[in-house]
Amino acid sequence: MMMMAVASTAPDKPAARAKGTVRPSDMPTTMSRTVSEAVAAMQEFGYDLTEYRSKGLAEVSDMEFDVAVTLGCGDDCSCIKAKAWEDWKTPCPKAMPPEQFRAVRDEIGEKVRRLLARL
């Protein structure tokens, strides 16, 4: 499963709870640092993102994914090969206060769990 967004807020980490079922990858369409709010929000679930680095789209252009998920950024990701595509139209939490950031994190986590249940 690959999730794409304009900037890396590392929203894909709830998928890691599937314990080997999927290999989640967070791919910002433009390279950026992991947002400090994402680091704090994911620490609440026991994930340490301080050393996390997203892959850019160019790093995975020769791979094929079972599912590619866009988060509503509207960027052209046609260079990515995937068997299925979903656009979750998720608001970018980067500039949100912590409680709203957590709400977006939790929304993405729930969508990931529903996607995994369908796979």
Phi, psi and omega in degrees: 000136177234137176243133182239138178212167179295315180234156181275112169250010178053050182282352187278353188295334175301334179294334181295340179292350180287357174054063174090354180291323181225160171246094182287145175223133177258121184233097175291143179286341170234134183294139180204170176279161174288131183292133183301329177296325178293320178301312181295317183293322181280336174298332177298337177258005179088013178262129178261107181260011184296333179254010184289140174223124177288153172272144174276161181302325181297331181287345184236013186296339180264003180263157172242137182249150174292317180221134172244130181243126171259151185256015174102015183285338178083001179288155178278116180245028185295347178284349181270132178265125179213146178287330180217150179233144172222144173241115185270355177045054182269135177294145178285118185276359190309319184258012183274153172294160187308318183293324176287323177301315179298322180297318177293317177304314181292323177297315178296317178302318179294319178295323177297315179299319178294320178297314180299324179294330180280336185285000000 
